[in-house]
Amino acid sequence: MSENHADVAIIGAGIVGLAHALAAAKRGLKVVVFDRTPTAVGASIRNFGMVWPIGQPAGFLLDRALRSREIWLEVAAKAGFHADRSGSLHLAYRQDELDVLREFVETRHPPVNGGVIALLTPEQVMEKSPAAVKDRLLGGLWSATEVIVDPREAIAKIPAFLTQAYGVEFKFNRAVTEIAHPTLKAGDERWSCDRIYVCSGADFETLYPAIYQESGITKVKLQMLRTIPQPDNWRLGAALCAGLTLTHYKSFDHCATLPALKERIKTETPYFVEWGIHVMVSQNYQGELIIGDTHEYGLNPNPFDRADLNKYILDYFQTFANPPSLHIAETWHGIYAKILDRGVRGQGLSDREEEISPTPNPQPPTPSTELIAHPEPGVTIVNALGGAGMTLSFGLAEEVVAMEL
């Protein structure tokens, strides 16, 4: 069995692994990245492509998201993929939604780096996006910080950029099955590495499974849809979402007006709460709209997608967006890892799944924003960024690498 050496080895070529490869390679280190599949096919290519700082609470997470945004723009320019500085709009059609938006604007510290948030009138909303439904529109929250990439394009092009710019070596179709620092085994190759990062996403059963079991980690399945390219080069403008999204992101949790909105949604449309549904839309450079999503929690996600959940998504979508075409070209599901907050438990879980899902420790060893663990000296697990991998990975990787290398 041949043996090779690298300063840094990374397990996983999704966005978390790529971000750590970039952060390490910038320091002049020899980096090798392993992935068990011929190309990355996990959650990193099955999402909206939204870099979404507006969803992060003020403080270190917002700072991390804004730093990630900077890196996304730098990498996009060098790697040759599209990055649309579209900004975002949260639309309000009910008074309780507008109340949350108004309170958010009044209490949110303005983002740094020239970011802007503002509460817009219906007329101002329509100037930002021709897709917004104007009937009964009360206003909208504008944020300038959001960037849209096509995750399939970006995740496919970043490895070649890292190889060309920094000499990063990629070992696709090569599963790492054994780690005993400083050595790892991948197929018929043995590597010695000074530092190993395990960024394996939803595959947390293969390496260090006991660490994951103790962490309270679970899996989240989401369903999404993609339209055909919109006719006549029509563009969405700002990425759109509406009242449901205010109940999903932590950035709105401090609003005293939020519980009333949550209660109204739970009473009027309990299936949104049951299946963790909130609805957003982005548009890629090809003109396709990406619409979603649901959130089902459990260690053994149902492999079968449900048409009724996609219908819930599309029905709600049409209450706030009216694009030229809603012809659906593709549907799919993604699965990502998350440290489950107690307040989320039960959404999308059957009674049986609720019983068998591990309960987080009373005092978890890591924050619920991500899982960072050190199963042995020289090895770091980085996982469970939840649904914010595209938004936070580049910034988090710089922080982790700066502390350890």
SEKENU-639264 format. One line per 2 residues: their letters; for each residue x, y, z of N, C-alpha, C, O. Coordinates in steps of 0.05 Angstrom, whole numbers. Atoms other than C-alpha are relative to their C-alpha. Layout:
BEGIN
a	X Y Z X Y Z X Y Z X Y Z; ...
This chain:
BEGIN
ms	17 -24 0 0 0 0 18 25 0 35 28 17; -16 -24 2 29 67 -22 -6 19 23 -28 19 34
en	5 -20 -20 38 123 29 9 27 -10 30 30 -23; -4 -27 9 34 197 15 -2 19 23 -10 11 45
ha	1 -20 -22 39 260 56 -12 26 -9 -8 35 -31; 11 -26 4 0 324 61 0 14 27 -2 2 48
dv	1 -15 -25 1 380 112 -29 -2 12 -32 -5 36; 28 0 -9 -75 379 115 -16 -19 -18 -14 -17 -43
ai	19 17 15 -126 326 94 -28 8 8 -34 13 32; 28 -7 -5 -199 341 88 -18 -21 -11 -15 -30 -34
ig	19 20 8 -255 290 85 -26 13 -7 -40 24 10; 25 -12 9 -313 315 43 5 24 -18 19 43 -10
ag	-4 -22 20 -315 360 -19 -26 16 -3 -30 28 -25; 22 -19 0 -380 395 -2 10 28 9 34 32 11
iv	-9 -28 -5 -380 469 16 16 2 26 35 18 27; -15 -2 -25 -354 457 87 29 -9 -5 48 4 4
gl	-27 10 6 -295 416 62 15 19 -19 39 24 -14; -13 -19 19 -280 464 4 9 25 15 30 36 9
ah	-7 -24 -15 -281 523 52 25 -4 17 42 13 18; -24 5 -16 -230 490 98 24 -5 -18 47 2 -10
al	-23 3 19 -187 471 38 11 27 -8 35 31 -9; -9 -26 8 -185 543 16 14 14 23 35 26 20
aa	-12 -13 -23 -170 569 86 28 -11 6 46 5 12; -26 12 -5 -113 520 95 20 6 -23 43 12 -18
ak	-18 -5 23 -85 529 24 10 28 -1 32 33 -10; -9 -28 -1 -82 604 33 24 4 18 39 23 14
rg	-23 -1 -18 -31 591 87 25 -14 -11 45 -17 3; -23 12 13 15 557 38 3 -30 6 25 -41 2
lk	-2 28 -8 0 487 63 -8 -19 -23 -24 -12 -40; 8 20 20 -4 424 20 -26 -13 10 -27 -24 32
vv	26 9 -8 -77 403 21 -10 -22 -19 -7 -19 -43; 13 21 16 -111 339 -2 -29 -3 10 -34 -3 34
vf	28 3 -6 -187 331 -5 -10 -27 -10 -6 -34 -33; 11 26 7 -222 263 -5 -30 2 -1 -43 15 16
dr	29 3 1 -294 249 -26 -6 -27 -10 6 -37 -29; 7 28 7 -327 182 -31 -14 -3 -26 -15 -25 -37
tp	15 2 26 -366 199 -95 17 14 -22 35 29 -16; -15 -11 22 -341 218 -164 -1 31 -2 18 44 -10
ta	3 -29 -4 -368 289 -154 -17 5 24 -31 -14 33; 17 -6 -24 -401 323 -95 -29 -1 -8 -38 12 -27
vg	28 3 7 -474 303 -95 -19 4 24 -42 -2 22; 16 -3 -24 -498 319 -24 -14 26 2 -21 39 -18
as	16 -24 -5 -533 378 8 12 25 -13 -3 44 -19; -12 -24 11 -483 427 -21 -9 7 -28 -6 30 -37
ir	11 -6 26 -513 421 -90 -30 -2 -1 -42 2 -22; 29 4 -1 -585 410 -67 -14 23 15 -31 17 32
nf	10 -22 -15 -601 479 -41 -6 24 -18 -4 22 -42; 8 -24 15 -623 549 -62 24 14 -12 21 30 -32
gm	-23 -16 8 -552 575 -72 -1 27 13 12 46 3; 2 -25 -13 -569 630 -23 22 4 21 26 -12 39
vw	-17 -10 -21 -515 666 16 -16 20 15 -22 42 4; 23 -12 -13 -563 693 68 6 13 27 -3 3 47
pi	-7 -12 -25 -534 739 121 -24 11 16 -24 11 40; 24 -10 -13 -603 768 136 -12 -20 20 -27 -12 38
gq	11 20 -17 -621 703 169 15 -5 26 6 -20 43; -17 5 -23 -565 705 221 -3 22 21 -4 46 14
pa	3 -20 -21 -573 739 288 25 18 3 47 9 -3; -22 -19 -4 -531 801 303 21 -12 19 14 -24 39
gf	-22 11 -16 -463 783 332 18 -17 -17 22 -11 -40; -21 15 14 -412 731 313 -10 -15 -24 4 -18 -44
ll	10 14 23 -458 693 266 -5 18 -24 1 11 -46; 3 -20 21 -476 755 226 28 8 -11 31 10 -35
dr	-27 -7 9 -402 774 224 11 -22 -17 24 -17 -38; -10 23 15 -385 704 200 -13 -2 -28 0 -7 -48
al	15 1 25 -439 707 146 10 21 -19 13 16 -43; -9 -22 17 -415 774 120 29 -5 -10 35 2 -32
rs	-27 8 9 -343 749 118 -2 -22 -22 12 -21 -42; 4 21 20 -367 687 80 -9 13 -27 0 4 -48
re	10 -13 24 -403 733 31 24 12 -16 26 10 -40; -24 -11 13 -337 769 17 16 -21 -15 25 -17 -38
iw	-16 21 12 -302 704 3 -14 -12 -24 -2 -18 -44; 15 9 23 -358 679 -42 5 17 -24 9 7 -46
le	-3 -18 22 -351 740 -85 29 -1 -11 32 -1 -36; -28 3 9 -275 733 -88 4 -26 -16 16 -26 -37
va	-3 26 13 -278 659 -106 -15 -1 -26 -5 -12 -45; 16 1 24 -333 668 -157 14 14 -23 15 5 -45
ak	-15 -15 20 -292 720 -194 24 -16 -11 30 -15 -35; -24 15 8 -231 675 -196 -6 -27 -12 8 -36 -30
ag	7 27 10 -265 608 -207 -18 1 -24 -21 -20 -37; 16 -3 24 -311 634 -261 -29 -10 2 -39 -21 -17
fh	28 6 -2 -380 621 -233 -16 25 7 -5 44 17; 17 -23 -4 -439 668 -227 -6 5 30 -11 -14 44
ad	8 -8 -27 -453 706 -162 -16 26 -3 -5 47 -10; 18 -22 5 -513 751 -165 -5 15 27 -16 3 46
rs	5 -16 -24 -515 807 -112 -29 10 0 -34 34 -2; 28 -6 4 -590 805 -114 -13 14 23 -32 29 19
gs	14 -9 -24 -607 824 -43 -25 -17 4 -29 -36 -10; 24 16 -7 -671 797 -12 -23 18 9 -19 40 18
lh	25 -12 -9 -743 816 3 -16 -19 17 -22 -41 8; 20 14 -16 -786 790 60 -26 15 -3 -28 38 6
la	25 -14 6 -857 807 39 -21 -5 22 -23 -26 34; 20 1 -20 -914 822 87 -28 4 -12 -32 24 -26
yr	27 -2 10 -987 809 70 -21 1 23 -45 4 18; 18 -2 -24 -1016 808 141 13 19 19 37 23 19
qd	-11 -20 -19 -1009 859 196 20 -11 19 40 2 26; -19 12 -19 -974 811 243 27 -4 -13 48 -3 0
el	-25 2 14 -921 800 190 14 27 -2 38 29 2; -11 -27 2 -911 874 179 10 10 28 30 24 29
dv	-9 -7 -27 -906 883 255 28 -11 6 45 3 17; -26 12 -5 -848 835 258 22 14 -16 43 20 -6
lr	-20 -13 17 -812 868 200 6 28 11 30 36 11; -5 -26 -10 -821 937 230 17 -1 26 36 14 29
ef	-16 3 -25 -794 914 298 28 -8 -7 47 2 6; -27 9 8 -736 879 264 17 24 -9 40 26 -1
ve	-15 -22 11 -715 942 227 7 20 23 28 31 23; -4 -19 -21 -722 984 290 21 -10 20 34 7 34
tr	-18 11 -20 -680 937 333 25 -12 -11 44 -17 5; -23 13 12 -630 906 285 23 20 -3 19 42 -13
hp	-23 -16 5 -560 934 285 7 -2 -30 8 -24 -40; -4 1 29 -545 953 213 25 -18 -7 45 -16 7
pv	-23 16 8 -499 902 178 24 18 -8 20 40 -17; -24 -15 8 -428 924 167 6 -4 -29 -10 -16 -44
ng	-10 2 28 -390 929 101 -20 11 -20 -24 0 -42; 18 -13 19 -441 975 69 -27 -13 -3 -42 -5 -20
gv	26 13 2 -500 929 81 -22 19 7 -19 37 24; 23 -18 -4 -569 962 81 -24 -17 5 -29 -37 -9
ia	26 12 -3 -635 940 110 -20 23 2 -13 44 13; 20 -21 0 -699 980 102 -28 -12 -2 -31 -33 -15
ll	28 8 3 -775 973 109 -11 16 -24 -11 40 -24; 9 -13 25 -805 987 40 -30 0 -2 -44 -16 10
tp	28 -1 7 -873 1008 17 -6 -20 -22 12 -29 -35; 6 18 22 -911 964 -32 11 10 -27 21 -6 -43
eq	-11 -10 25 -890 1010 -89 30 -4 -2 40 -10 -23; -29 4 0 -817 1006 -69 7 -30 -3 26 -37 -16
vm	-4 29 4 -823 930 -65 -1 -7 -29 16 -22 -39; 4 7 28 -848 926 -136 24 9 -17 30 -3 -38
ek	-24 -9 14 -787 965 -159 23 -19 3 40 -21 -15; -22 19 -5 -741 912 -129 -5 -27 -13 14 -40 -21
sp	6 25 12 -778 852 -157 -26 0 -15 -47 6 -3; 25 0 16 -829 847 -214 -17 -25 7 -40 -27 -2
aa	15 24 -6 -850 779 -186 -18 2 24 -37 -14 27; 15 -2 -24 -879 803 -121 -30 5 -6 -37 20 -24
vk	29 -4 3 -955 797 -116 -8 26 14 -3 28 39; 6 -26 -11 -980 868 -105 -27 0 16 -30 16 35
dr	26 1 -14 -1051 850 -83 3 -6 29 15 -26 36; 0 2 -29 -1058 859 -7 28 3 12 32 -3 35
ll	-27 -4 -9 -983 873 -2 1 25 19 -7 47 11; -2 -22 -19 -969 916 60 28 12 1 31 35 9
gg	-27 -10 -1 -894 924 53 20 -23 -2 12 -46 -5; -21 21 1 -828 887 53 26 9 13 32 33 14
lw	-26 -5 -11 -761 882 86 21 -4 -22 24 -26 -33; -21 1 20 -704 898 38 27 -4 14 32 10 34
sa	-27 4 -9 -634 872 52 18 -2 -24 12 -16 -43; -19 -1 23 -575 886 6 21 -21 1 37 -23 -18
te	-24 17 -4 -528 832 32 -2 -27 -13 19 -41 -15; 3 27 10 -556 769 0 12 -4 -28 9 13 -46
vi	-13 7 25 -518 736 -57 -11 -28 -9 -14 -46 8; 10 26 10 -544 679 -102 21 -12 -19 30 1 -38
vd	-16 15 18 -500 627 -134 -16 -24 -9 -35 -32 5; 12 26 6 -520 564 -171 18 -21 13 41 -24 5
pr	-17 18 -14 -495 511 -123 12 -22 -17 34 -31 -12; -11 21 18 -487 459 -178 25 11 -15 45 -3 -18
ea	-22 -12 14 -442 506 -217 23 6 19 46 -1 13; -21 -9 -19 -404 533 -157 16 -24 11 41 -24 11
ia	-13 23 -13 -389 466 -123 16 -16 -21 35 -29 -14; -15 14 21 -367 437 -190 26 15 -8 45 2 -16
ki	-23 -15 10 -319 494 -206 21 7 21 44 12 15; -19 -8 -21 -287 509 -139 24 -19 2 46 -10 5
pa	-24 18 -2 -243 445 -138 21 7 -21 45 8 -15; -20 -7 21 -210 464 -205 14 26 7 38 28 3
fl	-12 -25 -8 -198 534 -179 21 -5 22 43 6 21; -19 5 -22 -166 508 -115 25 -15 -9 47 -10 1
tq	-23 14 11 -122 461 -155 18 19 -15 43 18 -12; -16 -18 16 -99 514 -203 13 22 16 36 28 12
ay	-11 -23 -15 -90 571 -153 18 -8 23 37 6 29; -15 7 -25 -63 533 -93 11 -28 0 24 -36 20
gv	-11 27 1 -44 463 -116 -14 -20 18 -3 -41 24; 16 19 -16 -99 429 -75 -5 -25 -16 -13 -24 -40
ef	4 26 13 -103 355 -93 -27 -11 8 -34 -13 32; 26 12 -6 -172 323 -99 1 -30 -7 10 -38 -28
kf	3 29 3 -185 249 -90 -29 -7 0 -40 -15 21; 28 7 1 -256 238 -114 -2 -31 -4 16 -44 -11
nr	6 29 1 -288 169 -113 19 -16 18 27 -38 11; -19 12 -18 -242 153 -55 -9 4 29 -5 25 41
av	11 -1 -27 -275 138 12 22 -4 21 38 -22 19; -18 4 -23 -234 148 75 -15 -18 21 -36 -10 30
te	14 20 -17 -251 88 119 14 -3 27 3 -17 45; -14 4 -25 -200 93 174 18 23 5 33 32 -12
ia	-17 -22 -8 -165 148 212 13 -8 27 -1 -15 46; -15 3 -25 -110 139 265 23 20 -3 44 14 -12
hp	-19 -22 5 -74 206 266 29 -8 7 33 -19 29; 1 -17 23 -28 221 232 -7 -14 -26 -3 -4 -48
tl	4 16 24 -49 166 184 -30 -3 -6 -47 -4 12; 27 7 8 -112 156 144 2 -19 -24 21 -20 -38
ka	1 19 21 -132 101 96 -23 6 -19 -46 11 -10; 20 -6 20 -169 114 31 5 -19 -23 23 -15 -39
gd	-4 20 21 -177 55 -15 27 -14 3 33 -24 25; -26 14 -1 -108 27 -32 22 20 7 46 13 5
er	-20 -20 -8 -73 91 -8 0 5 30 -21 4 43; -3 -8 -28 -46 109 60 13 27 0 34 31 -13
ws	-11 -27 -1 -33 182 76 8 7 29 -6 -1 48; -6 -12 -25 3 215 133 -5 30 -2 3 43 -21
cd	9 -28 2 -24 284 150 4 13 28 -2 1 48; -4 -15 -26 -6 336 203 -27 7 13 -30 5 37
ri	27 -8 -10 -79 358 209 -21 -12 -18 -19 -11 -42; 22 13 15 -143 322 188 -26 14 8 -32 16 32
yv	26 -11 -5 -211 355 181 -21 -18 -12 -20 -25 -35; 22 17 9 -273 311 177 -25 17 -5 -37 27 14
cs	23 -18 8 -327 350 139 -19 -17 -17 -23 -11 -41; 14 21 16 -371 292 118 -30 4 -1 -44 -14 -11
ga	28 -6 4 -440 324 123 -18 -21 13 -14 -30 35; 20 18 -10 -498 276 130 11 -29 4 -3 -45 16
df	-12 26 -5 -451 216 129 16 2 26 40 7 26; -14 -1 -25 -435 215 203 0 -27 14 4 -30 38
et	-1 28 -11 -439 139 212 26 -14 -6 32 -34 6; -24 14 9 -373 122 179 24 5 17 37 -14 26
ly	-24 -7 -16 -319 159 218 -9 12 26 -25 31 27; 5 -10 -27 -322 171 293 -30 0 7 -40 20 17
pa	29 0 -4 -396 150 299 -7 6 29 -28 18 35; 6 -5 -28 -393 152 376 -1 30 7 -17 39 23
iy	-1 -29 -5 -375 226 375 -26 12 -9 -38 29 6; 25 -11 10 -435 242 333 -24 -8 17 -41 8 22
qe	23 10 -16 -482 199 374 -2 16 26 -24 22 35; 0 -15 -25 -462 237 437 -8 29 -4 -16 42 15
sg	4 -29 5 -471 305 404 -29 9 -2 -35 32 1; 28 -7 5 -546 302 393 -6 8 -29 -26 20 -34
it	4 -7 28 -538 309 318 -23 -16 -12 -29 -38 -3; 20 14 14 -594 290 272 1 8 -30 19 23 -38
kv	1 -6 28 -612 293 198 -25 16 -6 -46 12 7; 23 -16 9 -658 342 163 -4 -5 -30 14 0 -46
kl	7 4 28 -693 324 98 -16 24 -9 -35 32 4; 15 -21 12 -718 380 54 -8 -7 -29 7 -20 -43
qm	9 3 28 -759 379 -11 1 27 -14 -6 47 -3; -3 -24 16 -746 429 -66 -9 -5 -29 -12 -27 -37
lr	9 1 28 -768 445 -137 16 21 -17 26 41 -6; -13 -18 19 -737 479 -198 -17 3 -25 -26 -17 -36
ti	16 -5 24 -773 511 -256 18 -2 -25 43 -3 -23; -14 -4 25 -753 514 -329 11 29 0 2 45 16
pq	-9 -28 3 -714 577 -349 -24 18 -7 -40 11 -24; 22 -18 5 -761 636 -347 2 12 -28 23 17 -38
pd	0 -9 28 -782 660 -417 9 29 -2 7 45 16; -8 -28 8 -754 723 -451 20 12 20 19 36 24
nw	-21 -9 -18 -696 728 -402 -11 15 24 3 33 35; 12 -13 -23 -743 749 -346 16 -5 25 25 -28 29
rl	-15 2 -25 -708 762 -280 -17 6 24 -33 24 24; 14 -2 -25 -734 754 -210 6 26 15 -11 37 29
ga	-9 -22 -17 -695 812 -181 10 -11 27 24 -31 28; -8 9 -26 -686 804 -106 -11 -28 6 -33 -34 -4
al	11 25 -9 -693 735 -76 -24 6 19 -24 25 34; 25 -6 -14 -763 730 -45 -7 -21 21 0 -45 18
ca	13 17 -20 -796 701 17 -22 16 13 -25 40 7; 22 -14 -12 -855 719 60 -3 -7 29 17 -14 42
gl	4 2 -29 -886 712 129 10 -26 13 21 -25 35; -9 25 -12 -869 639 140 30 0 7 38 -11 27
tl	-29 0 -4 -795 653 135 8 15 25 29 10 36; -6 -14 -24 -798 701 193 0 -18 24 13 -12 45
th	1 19 -22 -812 641 237 23 -20 -1 26 -37 17; -21 21 4 -753 601 211 27 9 8 42 -7 20
yk	-28 -8 -4 -690 643 218 3 13 28 -14 28 37; -6 -9 -27 -658 660 285 1 30 2 -2 42 24
sf	-4 -29 -1 -648 733 266 -25 14 9 -24 37 18; 25 -13 -8 -722 747 280 -9 -9 28 -29 1 38
dh	10 12 -25 -726 709 346 -3 21 23 -19 17 41; 2 -19 -22 -715 771 389 -24 18 -2 -30 32 17
ca	23 -17 4 -777 805 362 -23 -8 18 -32 -31 17; 22 5 -18 -832 811 414 -26 -6 -15 -45 -17 -4
tl	24 4 16 -883 810 358 -1 -27 -14 -21 -35 -26; -1 25 14 -861 742 332 -19 -21 11 -31 -36 -5
pa	17 21 -10 -900 696 379 -29 1 -11 -41 -19 -16; 28 -3 10 -967 724 355 -1 -10 -29 -21 -23 -37
lk	-1 10 27 -947 710 283 2 -31 0 -13 -44 -15; -2 29 -1 -926 639 300 -26 -13 9 -33 -34 -3
er	25 11 -9 -991 626 337 -21 1 -22 -36 -18 -25; 20 -2 22 -1033 651 279 6 -21 -22 -13 -34 -32
ik	-7 20 20 -995 606 230 -7 -28 10 -18 -44 -5; 6 27 -11 -1002 546 276 -29 -5 0 -38 -28 -4
te	29 3 -2 -1077 558 283 -12 -3 -28 -29 -21 -33; 13 -1 26 -1093 573 210 11 -22 -19 -4 -34 -34
tp	-12 18 19 -1044 527 174 20 -19 16 44 -16 13; -18 16 -17 -1017 474 223 19 -18 -16 40 -26 -5
yf	-18 17 16 -987 433 166 27 14 -6 47 0 -10; -26 -13 4 -934 487 156 18 -5 24 42 -9 20
ve	-16 6 -24 -911 476 228 8 -29 1 30 -36 7; -5 28 -1 -917 401 224 23 -9 -17 39 -26 -10
wg	-20 8 19 -872 396 164 23 20 -3 39 18 -21; -22 -19 1 -826 454 179 2 16 -26 24 20 -35
ih	0 -13 26 -847 490 116 3 30 2 -12 43 17; 0 -29 7 -825 560 97 8 2 -29 22 -16 -39
vm	-2 0 29 -822 583 26 17 24 -10 11 47 -2; -18 -20 11 -767 621 -11 4 -6 -29 -2 -28 -39
vs	-6 5 28 -746 630 -83 25 16 -7 28 39 0; -23 -13 12 -680 646 -117 0 -6 -30 -15 -24 -39
qn	-2 5 29 -661 649 -190 29 -2 -7 46 15 0; -28 3 8 -597 623 -220 6 14 -27 -12 26 -39
yq	-8 -15 24 -558 650 -279 -13 -10 -25 -14 4 -45; 14 11 23 -595 604 -327 -29 8 -1 -43 1 -20
ge	28 -9 0 -661 636 -308 -19 -18 14 -43 -12 15; 17 19 -14 -688 577 -269 -6 10 28 11 22 41
li	8 -7 -27 -726 589 -204 3 -25 17 -6 -46 10; -3 22 -19 -708 546 -144 -19 7 23 -16 28 36
ig	22 -5 -19 -767 540 -96 0 -21 22 3 -45 16; 1 19 -22 -772 507 -27 -7 14 25 -11 38 25
dt	-6 28 -3 -773 479 24 -14 -11 26 -26 5 40; 10 14 -24 -795 429 78 23 -7 19 46 -5 11
he	-21 8 -19 -758 406 140 -11 -23 17 -28 -20 34; 7 24 -15 -766 335 166 24 -10 16 46 -12 4
yg	-22 6 -18 -723 315 225 0 -29 9 -21 -39 17; -2 27 -10 -698 246 243 25 -14 -12 35 -6 -33
ln	-25 13 8 -638 199 237 -4 -18 -24 15 -26 -37; 5 18 22 -672 156 184 -21 13 -19 -45 5 -18
pn	19 -15 16 -704 204 133 -15 -18 -20 -4 -37 -31; 17 14 20 -761 177 90 12 4 -28 15 27 -36
pf	-12 -4 27 -731 163 21 -20 9 -21 -12 16 -43; 20 -6 20 -797 178 -13 -11 29 4 -19 36 26
dr	10 -28 -2 -817 250 -29 -30 0 -3 -42 -17 -15; 29 -2 -2 -888 272 -18 -11 23 -18 -2 46 -16
ad	11 -20 18 -928 308 -72 -17 20 14 -17 44 6; 16 -19 -15 -974 340 -21 17 22 12 8 45 15
ln	-18 -21 -11 -915 376 11 9 19 -21 11 43 -16; -7 -18 22 -892 403 -56 -24 18 -7 -20 41 -15
ky	23 -16 6 -963 427 -67 -4 22 21 -11 45 14; 1 -20 -21 -963 463 0 20 23 -7 13 46 -4
il	-20 -20 7 -899 498 -22 -9 17 -23 -8 42 -21; 8 -16 23 -925 519 -90 -25 17 5 -26 39 -5
dy	24 -16 -6 -993 541 -64 8 25 15 -2 47 9; -8 -24 -16 -960 587 -13 17 18 -17 14 43 -15
fq	-18 -16 17 -908 610 -63 -17 19 -17 -9 42 -21; 16 -16 17 -963 636 -108 -16 22 14 -28 39 2
tf	12 -22 -15 -991 680 -52 18 24 0 8 46 6; -17 -23 -1 -930 724 -56 18 4 -25 31 24 -28
an	-16 -2 24 -896 711 -124 -15 -9 -24 -31 -28 -23; 15 6 25 -922 710 -195 19 2 -24 18 21 -39
pp	-18 0 23 -867 692 -245 -14 -7 -26 -37 -18 -25; 13 7 26 -882 683 -320 -6 -30 -2 -27 -37 -14
sl	4 29 3 -874 607 -315 4 -15 27 24 -10 41; -3 18 -23 -885 556 -259 2 -29 -10 -5 -47 5
hi	-4 27 11 -870 497 -304 23 -13 15 46 -3 13; -21 12 -17 -831 450 -258 16 -20 -16 5 -39 -28
ae	-18 18 15 -771 416 -289 11 -22 17 16 -44 8; -12 19 -18 -743 380 -228 -11 3 28 -17 25 37
tw	4 0 -29 -760 360 -157 21 -18 12 31 -36 -1; -20 17 -13 -712 330 -107 -2 4 30 -17 20 40
hg	-3 -6 -28 -694 325 -34 29 0 7 46 -14 -6; -27 -1 -11 -631 341 4 -1 -9 29 -22 -8 42
iy	-2 8 -28 -607 316 72 25 13 11 47 9 1; -23 -12 -13 -562 356 118 -1 -7 30 -21 -16 40
ak	-2 6 -29 -538 349 190 -4 25 16 3 47 8; 7 -23 -18 -560 393 248 1 -10 28 -8 -32 35
il	4 4 -29 -554 397 323 -27 12 6 -31 36 3; 28 -8 -1 -627 400 338 -7 16 25 -2 7 48
dr	9 -16 -22 -653 456 382 -25 -13 12 -41 -25 -2; 23 12 -13 -704 434 433 -26 10 -11 -46 -4 -13
gv	25 -12 10 -755 482 405 -9 -10 -27 -32 -6 -35; 7 10 27 -752 449 337 -9 -29 1 -22 -38 -17
rg	6 29 -1 -760 377 361 -30 -4 -4 -47 10 7; 28 7 5 -824 346 336 -10 9 -27 -28 -3 -38
qg	9 -9 27 -830 384 270 8 -21 -20 31 -27 -24; -5 20 21 -837 333 215 9 -27 10 17 -44 -6
ls	-8 26 -11 -823 275 262 -25 -16 6 -44 -6 18; 21 18 -9 -868 216 270 5 -6 30 26 -1 40
dr	-3 7 -28 -881 192 341 23 -19 4 38 -17 24; -21 20 -3 -835 134 331 28 12 -4 46 6 11
ee	-25 -13 4 -779 177 303 7 18 23 31 19 31; -5 -17 -23 -787 225 361 11 -17 23 28 -7 38
ei	-8 17 -22 -778 167 409 29 -9 -3 44 -10 17; -27 12 3 -714 140 378 21 21 -6 45 14 -5
sp	-20 -20 5 -680 206 360 14 7 26 1 10 47; -15 -6 -25 -625 222 410 -7 28 9 -9 47 -6
tp	6 -26 -12 -640 279 457 27 14 6 45 1 17; -25 -13 -6 -585 332 462 6 -1 30 -12 -2 47
np	-8 0 -27 -545 331 526 -10 25 14 -13 46 1; 9 -24 -14 -570 379 580 19 24 -3 11 47 -5
qp	-20 -20 5 -505 417 571 18 -10 -23 39 -22 -18; -14 11 23 -481 402 500 29 10 0 35 32 9
pt	-28 -8 0 -405 403 490 6 21 -21 27 33 -20; -5 -20 21 -412 448 429 -25 16 -4 -47 7 3
ps	24 -17 5 -459 505 409 -17 -12 -22 -7 -27 -39; 18 12 20 -520 487 368 4 12 -28 -9 2 -46
te	-4 -12 27 -496 531 311 17 -18 -18 14 -16 -42; -16 19 16 -447 477 289 12 -20 20 12 -16 44
li	-15 20 -16 -410 415 314 29 2 -7 37 -3 -30; -29 1 3 -336 422 324 10 -18 22 6 -12 46
ah	-9 20 -20 -303 363 359 28 -9 -7 36 -8 -30; -28 10 4 -233 335 368 1 -29 11 8 -33 34
pe	1 28 -9 -239 259 371 27 -12 8 29 -31 23; -27 8 -8 -163 251 376 18 23 -8 11 40 -25
pg	-18 -22 7 -103 298 373 5 1 -30 11 -19 -43; -5 -3 28 -94 326 303 -24 -3 -18 -21 0 -42
vt	24 4 16 -165 311 280 -22 18 10 -28 20 34; 22 -17 -7 -222 360 278 -25 -7 -17 -23 -8 -41
iv	26 4 13 -295 345 261 -13 28 -3 -16 42 17; 15 -24 4 -332 404 230 -26 -8 -15 -24 -17 -38
na	24 10 12 -405 390 215 -24 15 12 -21 32 29; 25 -9 -12 -478 407 229 -3 30 0 -11 42 20
lg	7 -28 3 -482 478 203 -30 4 -6 -38 27 -10; 28 -1 6 -555 462 192 -5 9 -28 9 1 -47
ga	6 -9 26 -586 497 133 15 24 -8 9 37 -28; -15 -25 5 -534 553 134 28 -6 -10 46 11 -8
gm	-27 7 10 -475 517 102 10 19 -21 33 27 -20; -9 -18 21 -473 562 41 6 28 12 23 42 2
tl	-3 -27 -11 -479 624 85 24 2 19 36 23 20; -19 -3 -22 -429 608 140 27 -15 -5 46 -9 9
sf	-23 18 1 -377 557 115 26 14 -4 46 8 10; -26 -13 6 -324 603 87 10 15 25 34 14 31
gl	-8 -15 -24 -324 647 149 8 -18 23 28 -13 36; -6 19 -21 -325 589 197 27 -13 -5 43 -16 14
ae	-26 13 7 -267 555 161 24 17 7 44 8 17; -23 -18 -7 -223 616 169 4 1 30 27 1 39
ev	-3 -1 -28 -238 617 243 13 -26 11 31 -25 27; -11 26 -9 -224 543 253 29 -3 -7 45 -10 10
va	-28 3 9 -160 542 212 18 19 15 41 12 22; -17 -19 -14 -134 605 246 6 -9 28 28 -3 38
me	-5 10 -27 -141 572 314 18 -24 1 32 -28 21; -13 26 -1 -109 506 294 25 -2 -16 41 -20 -12
l	-23 3 18 -57 519 241 18 24 2 39 25 -12
